């Protein structure tokens, strides 16, 4: 058969035109090829989970409104599901109730919340007036979002689905829960179940298109890119599946089973975290690991990707920026590595923690247990249950800090988890000492470590040349609903955050703020008899004169050290931590007073440890007035003064303590004098810098005696 020359020429022209498009599709950022696609509101903004930066959102932000829901019990609730907005309304879950509020005003839109049979950890997909989400009872629900109420109109039941399977296809030991957040793409929702299966369901017909079984639970959301669905399972594997059929394209085995974090896809790489490690797998047919980054603590939230940077955070309160082109082994302790662009706070050196310029004392030392999100030139991380920190993507400097309302009278989830950790570690140590192994029954922080030996490196059952051998698969040790926290959700020029008190906060770039910071709960702590220390309340006055004239000034001995603190809070846009100041306005100037700010407890401190260079001399008798000032991010300055009288004729026994504790003196910045007060708010003799029992767990959160870091799996 003869082919006309003209036809060949036309074919070559077409092929030449298509090749650059193919290369572009393989190397472009996800957003470049998703333009104009059918989209929905979902977990981490888009199908690639890169953190979806709305350019209109810039920091600092101002509180626009707050919607508080009624709680059936006064205890703090651990909230996992992230709020989602469709532009007109915001939908969120508190335990087993779904709420709908106005995005503009925060007013309730439904006459009553929608009750579901069990708690919801899944962040819903919102599409064309329909919500789709999973529940801990093993059912994936479809809800019609009406103006006055939500109505369940369909469901996909994992238990009923199992009745259709052969006995050989059922993992009997796995629970039937749906904690994975769904992914939406092209009319289909994809989600994982704790039964170990990934499901593809038609959103309109609610019928199953395909399913695929892994060997353990799937608790995180799948991700999509370039006709592929990417899934992480607690069997320690990352799977690349065909979007249309669910056919397995590749499977990569990592050396840790703590795969709680949704994959993120960008630049032909699939990024996924397991324990302390962030991996970059090839998007292609083999899924080889090209990069492994070791963080200081466990990585709980999916990384955010913007431009050429990957932003990731850990439960030690550290935030890192990596070059997206990174390859090989990288670690937090190697700050000089070319691919590690910055980390905040910087790693400890010279026996003490360094304090990067612009970062408040203890401002970022709380665990980051949700995904960072990109907001213009900043990345926003939720530190602990109450802190929001916005860092410059360029160099990590602090651009905004905000404290959510405190859950009065309640222990935070973090404190409860610390107790659980201590118990779990003790059980695990006993088990290992006896030569046995144990599963992940509530333990946290025991990530696997690979051992470095001579030979090759193993990944996904494939042996490759190299100098490493990875000890594969350590059992999972973190429980999804116990460690993952609801993240911040950006939408246009607004940021939504679900507080640990069950209240939904709306922050905006357009809201105004003319109210200065407020000051409350002033206290003074002094040495008492023996090693004890006592605390007394101070009266807060608006000016130095008012404080000096106060009738209820406490009388104290002048023995050092003396600590004065008061709580500072700004409901509008938060306190600019660099504006914090405390100084002596009246009294003997021979005393040296230092100011400090503890972002963990939102306290401003005035600390006096020496008088005329001596720690053993007492402050002389007389009246003293301390003045505290703070400015919010909108420029509104607040001030408050507190006074006390020094009378050295008072014996320690006659001091009027409001609470006395015995204990070793803590260090400033992380300890707490007298086990009651001190910047850092934690007992100095008990808690280490990582917030874990110092005698049991180190700052990295691992168990003493675990093998050191090793090689990277799958390096070809």
LOZAKOL-967589 format. One record per atom (N, C-alpha, C): residue in one letter; x, y, z. Coordinates in steps of 0.05 Angstrom, whole numbers, plus 5000, padded with zeros to 4 digits. Example, Ala and Ser with C-alpha at 12.3 -4.5 7.8 and 13.67 -1.06 7.14 Angstrom:
LOZAKOL-967589
A526448865156/A524649105156/A526449345156/S525749555142/S527349795143/S525850015157/
END
This chain:
LOZAKOL-967589
X501749765000/X500050005000/X501850255000/X501250434981/X502850674979/X501550894995/X503151035011/X502151265027/X502951525014/X501151695008/X501851944995/X503852105011/X505652234997/X507752395011/X506452625027/X504352735016/X503052955030/X501852875056/X500752625056/X499652525081/X501752485103/X504052375094/X506352345113/X507152615124/X507352815107/X508253075116/X506353195136/X503653155131/X501653255150/X501853115177/X502252845176/X502552695200/X504952785217/X507152835203/X509552925217/X509153195231/X507653375217/X507153635228/X505453605253/X503353435251/X501653395275/X503153275298/X504853075292/X506452945313/X508353145326/X509553315309/X511453515320/X509953705339/X507553765332/X505953955349/X505153815375/X504653555374/X503753415398/X505953355418/X508453315409/X510653245427/X511053455449/X511153715443/X511553905465/X509253905484/X506753845475/X504453835493/X504753595512/X505753375501/X506153145518/X508253195540/X510453325532/X512553395551/X511453585572/X509853775563/X508653965582/X506853825602/X505253635592/X503453495610/X504953345631/X507453255625/X508953095644/X510453265664/X510953515657/X512653685674/X511253925686/X508953995676/X507554235686/X506554195714/X506254415728/X504954405754/X502054325750/X500754195769/X498054085765/X496054295756/X496154535768/X494254735761/X494354825732/X496654795719/X496954885692/X495254725672/X494754475679/X493154305660/X490354245671/X489654355693/X486954315704/X485054545699/X486054755684/X484454985680/X481854915664/X479655025672/X477154975658/X475854715664/X477054545682/X475854285687/X473454315706/X471854105706/X469654085725/X470754055753/X470254245771/X471554245797/X469454235819/X470354185843/X468554185867/X470154285890/X468754345912/X470154425937/X470854165951/X473354135960/X474153885972/X476553935991/X477553716003/X479853716020/X482253826005/X483654016017/X486154136006/X485654255979/X483254355974/X482654535952/X482254405925/X484154235917/X483854125890/X484753825890/X484553705866/X484953415864/X487853335868/X489753525865/X492553455869/X493453495898/X491753635914/X492253685942/X494753855948/X495454035930/X497854195934/X497354425953/X495054465963/X494554685982/X493254925969/X492554905944/X491055095928/X491155385937/X493155535928/X493455815937/X491456005924/X489556115939/X487956335928/X489556595930/X490256725908/X492056955909/X490757185925/X488057185927/X486757415941/X487257405971/X488157175982/X488457156011/X491257236019/X491557456033/X494057556043/X493957596072/X496257586086/X496357626115/X497557906120/X496958016144/X495357906166/X492357906160/X490957726174/X488057696171/X486757796196/X484257876193/X482657976215/X480157796219/X479457746244/X477157576250/X474657716239/X473257576222/X470857686209/X468357606226/X468157356233/X465957266250/X466756996263/X465256916283/X465656666297/X462956536302/X462656286294/X460156146298/X460555926319/X459255946342/X459455756363/X457155566363/X457655306366/X455555106366/X455255006395/X452854896400/X452254786426/X453554506428/X454854456450/X456154196454/X454554046475/X454253786471/X452753626490/X454353566515/X456953566513/X458653516536/X460653746538/X461553806562/X463454036565/X466253966558/X466753716551/X469553636546/X470453726518/X473053766516/X474153846490/X473953616471/X473253676446/X472953476425/X475253496406/X476153266398/X478353266378/X476953266350/X477453476335/X476053516309/X478053466286/X477253296268/X478953216246/X478053336219/X475553326214/X474453426188/X474953716185/X475753796161/X476454076155/X473954216143/X473454466150/X471154616138/X471454646108/X469254646094/X469254686065/X467154896057/X467855066039/X466055276030/X465455256000/X462955305993/X462255315964/X461955595955/X462955795971/X462756075964/X460456215978/X458156075980/X455856195993/X455556096022/X456255846026/X455955726053/X458455576061/X458755536087/X460955376098/X459755136112/X460854906107/X459854656119/X462154536136/X461354446160/X463354326178/X462054126197/X463653956208/X462753746226/X463853786254/X462153756274/X463053726302/X461953456311/X463753266314/X463052996321/X461152876301/X458652826308/X456752696290/X454552896280/X455153146279/X453253346269/X454553516247/X452953556226/X453853726204/X452453996205/X454054206203/X452954486205/X453354626178/X451454806173/X451654986150/X451255276159/X453255446153/X453055726161/X453555906137/X452656156139/X453056346118/X456056416116/X457256406092/X460056486089/X460356786094/X458356936090/X458557226094/X458257316122/X456357206137/X455757296164/X456357096186/X456556846180/X456856636200/X454256546213/X452056656204/X449456576215/X448656296206/X447356146223/X446455876216/X444555886193/X444855706174/X443155696150/X441055476154/X441655276168/X439755056173/X438255096199/X435755006200/X434255036225/X435454866247/X436654646240/X438154476259/X440354326244/X442454246258/X444554106244/X443553826235/X444953716216/X444353446206/X445753246224/X444153066236/X445252846252/X446052616235/X448452506239/X449252266226/X449852056248/X449851796241/X449951586262/X452551576278/X454751686268/X457251666282/X458951906275/X461251936289/X463052166285/X464152166256/X464652406246/X465652436219/X468452556220/X470352416208/X473052516205/X473652616177/X471852536159/X472152586130/X471452876123/X473153006107/X472453276097/X470653236072/X468353356071/X466453296049/X467353416023/X466453296001/X466453415975/X463753555971/X463853805962/X461353965957/X461254015927/X459053925915/X458753955886/X455853975878/X455054205866/X452354245855/X450254185876/X450454295900/X448454255920/X448453985933/X450553825929/X450753565941/X453353545957/X453253415980/X455553355996/X456053055997/X458552975996/X459252695998/X461452656018/X461152476037/X463152446058/X462852176071/X464952086085/X464851836099/X464451866128/X463751646142/X463051656170/X464351416184/X464751436210/X466051216225/X464350966226/X461850986219/X460150746220/X460450576194/X462250656177/X462750496153/X460950556129/X459750796130/X457850876109/X458851136096/X458751136070/X459451386055/X456751506046/X456251756056/X453651886053/X453652086030/X451252116018/X450652325999/X448452496010/X448952756013/X447152936027/X446353156009/X443753206007/X442653425992/X442753676009/X444053886000/X444454126016/X442254326010/X440054316026/X437854496023/X438354766036/X436554956032/X436755216044/X436255206074/X434455036083/X433655026111/X434754776125/X435554566111/X436454326123/X438054156104/X439553966115/X440953766099/X439453506100/X439453356078/X437853116077/X439552896064/X439852666078/X441252436067/X439652316045/X440752306020/X439252205997/X440451945986/X442651865997/X443851615987/X446251536005/X447051286002/X449251186018/X450650956004/X453150916010/X454750686001/X455750556026/X454750316032/X455350176057/X457449966054/X459749996068/X461949806066/X461149536075/X459549516096/X458749256106/X457149096086/X455149236073/X453549106052/X455349036028/X457249206023/X459049146000/X460648896005/X461348846030/X462848606036/X461348346032/X458648366034/X457048126030/X457148026001/X457948195983/X458148125955/X460847995948/X462748005967/X465347905961/X465747615968/X467647485956/X468447225964/X469947235990/X469947016004/X471347006030/X474247076027/X475446996006/X478347046001/X478947335997/X476847495990/X477247785985/X476847956009/X476047846032/X475348006055/X477547986076/X478448226084/X480348236106/X478748256132/X478348026145/X476448006168/X477248186191/X479948216195/X480848356219/X480548666216/X479948766193/X479849046189/X477149156195/X476949396208/X474349516214/X473049626189/X470549686191/X469149816169/X468450096177/X470250276171/X469850566176/X470750716150/X469650956147/X470551126125/X471551386137/X474151406141/X475351646152/X476751806130/X477251686108/X478551816086/X476852036075/X478052266069/X476552486055/X476352416026/X474052456014/X473752385986/X475152585967/X475852475944/X476952625922/X474952645900/X474652875887/X472752905864/X474252955839/X473552815818/X474652875791/X472752765770/X471952935752/X470452865728/X467952695735/X466352785754/X463852655761/X464052415779/X466452355789/X466952125805/X468152205832/X467252075854/X468652115879/X470151855886/X472651895896/X474451685903/X475051705933/X474851485947/X475451485976/X476451215984/X477851206007/X478850956018/X477250886042/X477250626049/X475850526072/X477850396091/X477050376116/X478650236136/X478649936131/X476949846111/X477049566103/X479249506084/X480849716076/X483149676059/X482549716029/X480049796022/X479249825994/X479150115987/X479750175962/X479350445950/X477050415931/X475150605933/X472650595917/X472450835899/X471350785875/X470650995856/X467550985852/X466151205859/X463251215859/X462351445842/X460451395824/X459251605808/X457651785826/X458252045826/X456952225845/X453952255838/X453252255813/X450452295806/X448752045811/X449651815802/X448151575805/X448651425831/X450851495844/X451651375870/X452251075867/X453050995843/X453650715837/X456750685835/X457650445844/X460450385843/X461450345815/X463750465808/X464950435782/X467050215783/X468850235804/X470850035808/X471850045837/X473249835845/X474549835871/X477249695869/X478949745889/X481549625889/X482349575918/X483449335923/X484049265951/X487049295957/X487649415979/X490349425990/X490349226013/X492649216028/X492849006049/X492349116077/X491549376079/X490949486106/X489249726102/X488649856124/X486750086124/X487750316107/X485850456096/X486350716082/X484750926097/X486251116109/X484951316125/X485351596114/X487051626094/X487551896082/X486251916055/X486052156045/X484752206019/X486552125996/X485452005975/X487051965951/X487452225936/X489352225917/X489852465901/X489752385871/X489352585854/X489052535825/X491052705810/X492152595789/X493652755769/X494052595744/X493552715721/X494352605695/X493252315692/X490752275697/X489352025693/X490151815713/X491351895735/X492151705756/X490951775783/X490351565799/X489351595826/X491551485844/X492351645864/X494651575882/X493651535910/X494251305922/X493051225947/X495351135966/X495151215991/X497051116012/X495450946032/X496550716039/X495250526056/X497050466080/X495750386102/X497250306126/X498750046123/X498549926099/X500349696094/X503149776087/X503650046087/X506350156082/X506850206053/X504750196036/X505150226007/X503650465996/X504750575974/X503450785959/X502750655932/X500250695923/X499350565899/X498650775878/X499450715853/X498650875830/X496650715814/X494150815811/X492050665798/X491050815774/X489850675755/X488550795732/X485950935741/X485551175733/X483151325741/X480651185730/X480651075706/X478250965694/X477550685703/X479550525709/X479050245715/X479950155742/X481550305756/X482650215781/X484950015778/X485849975754/X488049785749/X490649885762/X492149705775/X494649775788/X496749845767/X497950085769/X500050165751/X502750115764/X502950195790/X505450145805/X504850145835/X506650025849/X506350005878/X509150045891/X509350225909/X511850285922/X511650225952/X513450065963/X513349995991/X515450176006/X514450306027/X516250476044/X516950326069/X518750436085/X519650286109/X518150366133/X515850496130/X514150576153/X511250546145/X509650456163/X506750416157/X505050646166/X506150856177/X504551076187/X503751256164/X502351156145/X501451306122/X498751426127/X498651636143/X496151766150/X495652006133/X497552076116/X497552336102/X496952296073/X495152466063/X494352446035/X496752506016/X496952355995/X499052415975/X498552695962/X500652815954/X500553075940/X502153045913/X500953125891/X502253085865/X503053345852/X505553365844/X506453605830/X509053535816/X509453665792/X511953635777/X512753345772/X510753175765/X511252895758/X512252735782/X511652835807/X512452695831/X510052665849/X509952445863/X507852395883/X509252415911/X508452615926/X509652665953/X507852535974/X509052385992/X507452256013/X509252236037/X508152266061/X509652256086/X508852006101/X510851886115/X510351656132/X512251696156/X511051726180/X512651776204/X514152036201/X516752026204/X518452266203/X519352326174/X518652166155/X519752186129/X517752286108/X518752466091/X517252556068/X518652436043/X517052296027/X518152166003/X517152295978/X518752295957/X517952375930/X518252135912/X515952035902/X515951805884/X515451895855/X516651765837/X516151825809/X513251785802/X512151965786/X509451935777/X509251715756/X511451645744/X511551455721/X510851165730/X511450985712/X510550705714/X511850555738/X514150645748/X515450485769/X515050595797/X514450855800/X513950965826/X516450975844/X518850985832/X521350985847/X521451225866/X522651185890/X523151395908/X525551555900/X525251815895/X527551975886/X528652155908/X526952195929/X527852375951/X526652275977/X528152285999/X527152236025/X528152456044/X526252596056/X526952806075/X526252706103/X528052726122/X527552656149/X527052906166/X524652926177/X523953146195/X524753076223/X524553276241/X525353216269/X523153056283/X520653116277/X518452976289/X516752836268/X514452736277/X512552596259/X511152806242/X510952746216/X509552916197/X506652836196/X504853006206/X502052936208/X500353056186/X501153276174/X499653406153/X500953386126/X499353366105/X500453356078/X501953606072/X504153586056/X505753826049/X504154016031/X504854276032/X503754466013/X505854525993/X505054555968/X506954605946/X506254865932/X508155045929/X507755295914/X510255365900/X510055425874/X512455485859/X514455255860/X516855315867/X518955115869/X519455015897/X517455055915/X517854985943/X515754795954/X516754615971/X515054435986/X515154526015/X512854576028/X512754656056/X511554426072/X513054336092/X512054116108/X512654186137/X511054076156/X511354136184/X511053876200/X512053876225/X511953626241/X510853676269/X510553466284/X509253496310/X511253586332/X513753656323/X515553796341/X515354096338/X513454186321/X513054476317/X514954596297/X516354436281/X518254546262/X516954546234/X517554756219/X516554796192/X518954806173/X518854666151/X521054646132/X520254726104/X522054846089/X521754906061/X523854756045/X522954596026/X524854436010/X524554515981/X526754495966/X526654535937/X525254295924/X523354355907/X521754135895/X523553955877/X525854055869/X527653895853/X529453715869/X528953705896/X530753555914/X530853255906/X533253145910/X533652855906/X535452755928/X535452495934/X537252385954/X536152405982/X537852356001/X537152366030/X537652646040/X535652766054/X535953026066/X534953006094/X536053156113/X535253146140/X535053426152/X533353456172/X532953716185/X535553816198/X537253626207/X539653716222/X541753816203/X541453766177/X543453866157/X542454126145/X542554336160/X541454596152/X542954716128/X545354616122/X546954716100/X546254586074/X544554386074/X543854236050/X542554436030/X543354406005/X542354585984/X539354565981/X538154335985/X535354295980/X533654386004/X534854406028/X533354496051/X533654806052/X531554946043/X531755236039/X531655386065/X529855296084/X529755416111/X528155236129/X528555266155/X526955136175/X526555316198/X524155306210/X523455476232/X522055306253/X522855336279/X525255456289/X527755316279/X529955456279/X532455326271/X533255116291/X534954926281/X535754706298/X537454816321/X537254686344/X538754766368/X541754746362/X543254946373/X546154936370/X547455066394/X549854996400/X551355106422/X549955076448/X548554846451/X547354776477/X544654916482/X543655076464/X541155216469/X539655266443/X537155306445/X535555356421/X536055636410/X536555656384/X536855926372/X534156036368/X533956296366/X531356436363/X531556596337/X530456496315/X530556646290/X529156906293/X530257116280/X529057376281/X526157376272/X524457496287/X521657516280/X519857296291/X521057096305/X519556876315/X519356916346/X516856896356/X516456936384/X517556696400/X518256746425/X519156526442/X516956316444/X517656076438/X515755846439/X513455886420/X513656056400/X511456116382/X510855886363/X512855716358/X512355506338/X513155236349/X513155206375/X514054946386/X511754756391/X509354826384/X507154636388/X506754476362/X505754236366/X505454046344/X503754156321/X504654116297/X503154186273/X501853916264/X499253896267/X497853636261/X495753666240/X496153856223/X494353886199/X496053996177/X494953986152/X496554066129/X496954366129/X499354466123/X499754756118/X498254836093/X497355086092/X496055186068/X497455436058/X497455476032/X498755716021/X496855946018/X497756176026/X496156426024/X497856646013/X497756685987/X499456885974/X502356825978/X503757005991/X506656965996/X507256836023/X505156726036/X505556606062/X504556326062/X505456166082/X504355906087/X503255916116/X500755826119/X499455836145/X499455556157/X500455536182/X500555286196/X498955316222/X497555106229/X496155096255/X497854956275/X498855096295/X500654976315/X499054916340/X498854666347/X497254596370/X494354646364/X492654636384/X489754686380/X488954976377/X490755166383/X489855446385/X491455646369/X493755566358/X495555766345/X495355756315/X495255986303/X495656016274/X498156176269/X499956076252/X502356216246/X502656236216/X503156476205/X503656506177/X506556576173/X507956416157/X510856456153/X511356536124/X513356696120/X514156766093/X515056526077/X513956476054/X514956256037/X517856296029/X518656546027/X521356606018/X523456526039/X523056606064/X525256566084/X524256466111/X521656416114/X520656316139/X520156516162/X520456776157/X519956966178/X517056976184/X516357046209/X513657056218/X512257306207/X510057256193/X508457476181/X505857526196/X504957326211/X502357356226/X502157136246/X501057206269/X500657016291/X497957076304/X496356866308/X493756906320/X493156676340/X491856746363/X491056556383/X488056526382/X487156276376/X484256226378/X483456236407/X480856266412/X479856286440/X480556036456/X481256086481/X481955866498/X479555706507/X479855446508/X477655276518/X477855276548/X476255456561/X476555496589/X475955246606/X477655196625/X477154986644/X477554706632/X478754686608/X479054426596/X482054366592/X482754106594/X485354026585/X485354006555/X487454096542/X487554076513/X488053796504/X487353746479/X487853476468/X490753406470/X492553606467/X495453546468/X496153426494/X495153536516/X495753426543/X494753136546/X492353086536/X491252816537/X492952626521/X493852716498/X495552546481/X498152486494/X499252686509/X501852636522/X501552406542/X499352396557/X498952176575/X498751916560/X497251916538/X496951676522/X499651586511/X501251776503/X503951706492/X505651576513/X505651696537/X507351586558/X506551296564/X503951246566/X502950976571/X503550786549/X503150876524/X503650706501/X506650636498/X508350836503/X511250786501/X512150586523/X511050616547/X511750426568/X510850146561/X508450116549/X507549856541/X509249746519/X510049916500/X511649826478/X514449746487/X515549896505/X518249826516/X518149556529/X515949506545/X515749256558/X515449026538/X513949076517/X513448876496/X516148806482/X517649016475/X520148966461/X522148836478/X522148906504/X524048786523/X523448486525/X520848416521/X520148126523/X520447976497/X521448126476/X521847996451/X519447976433/X517248096442/X514748076426/X514448326409/X512348326393/X511648566377/X508748636384/X508048876377/X505348966383/X504349136360/X501749166358/X500549336338/X500349616347/X498949776331/X498750066336/X496350136353/X496050016376/X493750066393/X494050326409/X493850546395/X493850806408/X496550936411/X498750806405/X501350926409/X501851126388/X503551316394/X504251526374/X507251566376/X508451656354/X511251746355/X513351536353/X512651296345/X514651086342/X515151026313/X516151216299/X516651166270/X518950966266/X518850836243/X520950636238/X523550776231/X525650636235/X528350716226/X529550496210/X530850566188/X532150366171/X535050346179/X536050096177/X538850046185/X540650056161/X542850186163/X544750216141/X546749986141/X546749846119/X548649626116/X549849636088/X551649456083/X552849436056/X551049266039/X550949326013/X549449165995/X547849335976/X545249285974/X543449435957/X541249565972/X539449705958/X537149825972/X534649695961/X532649665979/X530249525973/X527949715973/X526149695953/X523749855953/X521649705937/X519449645950/X517249515937/X518049235927/X519849105941/X520648845933/X522648835911/X523549075901/X525549085880/X528349145892/X530248995885/X532949035895/X534449205875/X535749415884/X537149595866/X540049625876/X541749715858/X544549755865/X544849995883/X546849985900/X547250205919/X548650115943/X548650285964/X550150215989/X548350196013/X545650166008/X543850166031/X542149906030/X541349826053/X539349616055/X537249706075/X534749716066/X532649826084/X531149596097/X530949616123/X529349416138/X526449486133/X524949326118/X522349406110/X520249376132/X518349546133/X515849536146/X515949496177/X515549716190/X515049716219/X512049766222/X510849636242/X507949666246/X507149956250/X504650026242/X503750306246/X503350356276/X503950596284/X503850666313/X502250916319/X501051036298/X499451276303/X496551216294/X494751316310/X491851276304/X490751536292/X489651506269/X488851736253/X487251946268/X485051866280/X483252056294/X484452166319/X486652046329/X487852146354/X490052356349/X491152356325/X493352536320/X492852756299/X490952696280/X490452896259/X488453106269/X488953356262/X487253576271/X486153716247/X483753826250/X482453976229/X484254206220/X484554236194/X486354436183/X484954696176/X486554896169/X485455146159/X484555116130/X482455256122/X481255216096/X480955486082/X482655556062/X482455806048/X480355796027/X478956026023/X477056056001/X476956345993/X478156405970/X478256685961/X479856855981/X478557065991/X479957246010/X479257176039/X478356926044/X477456846071/X478856586079/X479356556105/X480556316116/X478656216138/X477955956137/X476155836157/X477855646174/X477355656200/X478755486219/X476755386239/X476755126244/X475055006264/X476654966290/X475855126311/X477355126336/X476754866352/X478554806371/X478154566387/X475854596406/X474654836408/X472254876423/X469654826407/X470054736382/X467754686365/X466654936351/X467955166354/X467055406341/X468455436314/X467055546294/X468155596268/X468955896266/X471455946259/X472556216256/X472856286227/X472156536220/X472456636193/X474356876194/X476556866180/X478557086178/X478457196150/X478757456148/X478657576121/X480757796118/X481557846093/X483358066088/X481958326087/X479258326086/X477658566083/X476458666109/X476358506129/X475158586155/X476858796168/X475458986182/X476859206196/X477359136225/X479259276238/X479959226266/X480959486278/X479559596298/X480359836311/X480659796341/X480559546350/X480659486379/X483459386387/X484659506407/X487359426415/X487359166431/X489659046436/X489758806452/X488758856481/X487858636493/X486858646521/X488758486539/X488758566564/X490558436584/X488858346608/X489358096616/X487857986639/X489757806655/X488657716678/X489957506694/X492857566701/X493357796714/X496057866723/X496757716749/X499157606750/X500157466774/X503057526778/X503857506803/X506657526811/X507457276826/X509857176819/X510856936833/X513456996847/X513656916872/X516056976888/X516956726903/X519456716912/X520356486929/X518756496955/X518156256965/X516856226990/X518656067008/X517555937029/X519255787047/X520355537034/X522755467041/X524055227029/X524455266999/X523755066984/X524055086955/X521355156942/X519355206958/X516755276947/X516655556936/X514755606919/X514255876908/X511255936911/X510656186914/X507856256918/X507056466897/X504456476891/X503356656871/X501156826884/X501057076875/X498957256883/X497957406859/X495357476861/X494157626839/X495057926840/X495158046816/X495758326814/X493358466801/X492958716809/X490758876798/X491859006772/X490358976750/X491159096725/X489859376723/X491459576717/X490459846714/X491159956687/X489560146677/X490060256650/X492560436648/X493560536670/X495760726669/X497560676693/X499960796692/X501860776715/X500760906740/X499561146737/X498361286760/X496161126773/X494361006757/X492260846768/X493260596782/X495360476772/X496560246785/X497860316811/X499260546812/X500560636837/X498560706859/X496160796851/X494060876870/X492260646879/X492660406867/X490860186873/X491060106902/X488760046914/X488559986942/X489459696949/X489359526929/X489859236935/X492559146924/X494559316926/X497259226917/X498259006936/X499058786926/X500158576944/X502858656955/X503358566980/X505958606992/X507558346991/X510058376982/X511758136979/X514558196991/X516057976996/X518858007002/X520358056976/X522758166978/X524258236954/X526158026945/X525857776955/X527657556947/X527257496918/X529457446904/X529457386876/X529657086871/X528756986848/X527657136826/X524757196829/X523857406815/X521057486815/X520057476786/X517657356783/X516457336757/X513657456757/X513257636739/X510557756735/X509557696707/X507157606706/X506057536680/X503157636678/X502257686654/X499457726649/X498757626621/X496257556618/X495357446592/X494657666573/X495657646549/X495057846528/X493557706506/X491357836497/X489757716476/X488557936458/X488557876432/X487258056413/X485457896395/X482857946398/X480857786383/X480757866354/X481658106347/X481358196319/X483258066300/X485858136302/X487758026283/X490157906297/X490157896323/X492357776338/X494557976344/X496357896362/X498458066372/X500958026355/X502158256347/X504758256333/X506758186355/X507957956353/X509657866375/X512158036378/X513058166357/X515458336360/X514858596374/X512258656379/X511558906392/X511358876422/X511558626432/X511258576461/X513458716477/X512658846499/X514558986516/X513558986545/X515458976563/X514859006591/X517159156604/X516559366619/X518659526631/X517859636659/X519859696675/X519359816701/X518760106698/X516460196706/X515660476705/X516060626731/X516160486753/X516560606779/X517860406797/X519860496812/X521260316831/X524260336828/X525760186844/X528660196844/X529660096817/X531260266803/X532260196777/X534660006777/X535559936801/X537759756803/X537059466795/X534459416794/X533659146787/X533559116756/X534458896747/X534458846718/X531958676711/X530158796695/X527758666687/X527958596657/X527258356650/X527258266623/X524458196614/X523858256589/X521258196578/X521357936561/X519257786562/X519057546545/X516157496538/X515857346516/X513157286507/X512956986503/X510856866515/X510356576512/X507956546495/X508356486469/X506056456451/X504356216458/X505556016471/X504055776478/X501855836497/X502356026516/X500356096536/X499356376532/X500256516511/X499556796506/X500156976530/X502356936543/X503157096566/X505457286559/X505257526570/X507557716570/X508857696598/X511457686598/X512957656623/X514757886629/X514957956654/X517058126665/X518657966685/X521157926680/X522757736696/X525057886709/X525257866735/X527457986750/X529057776765/X531557736757/X533157526769/X535657636784/X536257896779/X538658016792/X537958296801/X539258376823/X539158656832/X542058756834/X542758956818/X545459066817/X547458846812/X546758666794/X548558456785/X548658216803/X547158206825/X547257986844/X544557836844/X544757566844/X542357406846/X541457356875/X543257416894/X542657356922/X541557596937/X541757836926/X540758076939/X537758106934/X536358216954/X533558266952/X532958536939/X530658556926/X529758826918/X529358996943/X530059256942/X529559426966/X526659486969/X525959566994/X523159637000/X522159866982/X519559856976/X518460076961/X516259976942/X514960166928/X512860096909/X514060066881/X513059866867/X514059806840/X511659796821/X511959916797/X509859906777/X511159806751/X509959596740/X510859486714/X508759556693/X509659636669/X507859696647/X508359506624/X506159396614/X506259206592/X504959336567/X506159306544/X504959406519/X505059196498/X503059206480/X502959026457/X501359156435/X502159106410/X500759216387/X499758996369/X497359026359/X496258816342/X497258856313/X496658676295/X497658686268/X496358916251/X494259036262/X493059276249/X494259536260/X496059516279/X497359756290/X496059876315/X494059746326/X492759836351/X494359756375/X495159946391/X496859886415/X495159886440/X495659686457/X494459666483/X496559676505/X495859786528/X497759806550/X496259746576/X497759646595/X496659586622/X498959596642/X498359676666/X500259696688/X499359536712/X501359436727/X500759286751/X502859366772/X501959386797/X503659486819/X503759286842/X506059286856/X506359136880/X508259276899/X508159206924/X509859336944/X511859126955/X514359206957/X516459026969/X516759116998/X516458917016/X516858967044/X518458727055/X521058767059/X522858547067/X522458457095/X520758597110/X520258507138/X518258277139/X516958217116/X515157997114/X516657737113/X515957547130/X517257287129/X515957117107/X517456927096/X516256757075/X513756617084/X513556547110/X511256407120/X508756587120/X509156847120/X506857037121/X506057127093/X507457027073/X506557097046/X503856977041/X502357087022/X499656997017/X499556846990/X500256586991/X500256446965/X497456366956/X497156376930/X494656276918/X495055996907/X497455906907/X498055636899/X500955586903/X501655376917/X504455326923/X505255046912/X507455036899/X508454786888/X511354756895/X512154516898/X514954456902/X516054326877/X518454406870/X519654286846/X522154426838/X523654296821/X526154426812/X525454656794/X527254846794/X526855086778/X527255026749/X525455116732/X525655076703/X527355286690/X527955246664/X529455436649/X527555616633/X528255866629/X526556046615/X526355956586/X523955986575/X523455916547/X522455636543/X522755466563/X521755196561/X520855086587/X521955186609/X521255076635/X519355266650/X518755196675/X516855356690/X517755356719/X518555596729/X519455606757/X517255516776/X518155356795/X516255266815/X514055086806/X514254986782/X512354816769/X509654946767/X509555206769/X506955346766/X507055556743/X509255716742/X509355926723/X512055926709/X512156076688/X514656106673/X514256086643/X515656236627/X515356226599/X515655946588/X513755856573/X513655576564/X511455426577/X510755496602/X508455386615/X508555096621/X510954976621/X511154686627/X513154646650/X512754446666/X514554396688/X517454356678/X519254526687/X521954516677/X523454256684/X522754146707/X524153906715/X522953646703/X520653676688/X519353446679/X519253426648/X518753646635/X518253646607/X520653736591/X521353596570/X523453676553/X522553876532/X524353966515/X523754176496/X521754086475/X521453826471/X519453726452/X516753696463/X516353756489/X513753726501/X513153446510/X515053266511/X514652996519/X516252936544/X515452736559/X517052676584/X519952636577/X521652806590/X524452806583/X525852546588/X524952406609/X526352156615/X525551926598/X523351966582/X522351736566/X522751776536/X522252026527/X522452076498/X524152326493/X525752316473/X527352546466/X525852746450/X527052966442/X525753166426/X524653066400/X525852856390/X524852746364/X522452576367/X521652506392/X519252356396/X519552056392/X522051966389/X522451676385/X523251546411/X523451286411/X524151136435/X527151106436/X528351156460/X531251116462/X532050846453/X534250836438/X535350576430/X534550486402/X532750646389/X531950566362/X534350606343/X534650446323/X536950466305/X536950736291/X539350826283/X539651076270/X538551066241/X538451306229/X537451336202/X539151186182/X537851086162/X539250926142/X538751036114/X538750846095/X538650926067/X535850966057/X535651046033/X533151106020/X532150876004/X529550796007/X528650575991/X528250655962/X528850475945/X528150505917/X529750695900/X532050775910/X533750945893/X534950785871/X534250835846/X535250675824/X538150745817/
END
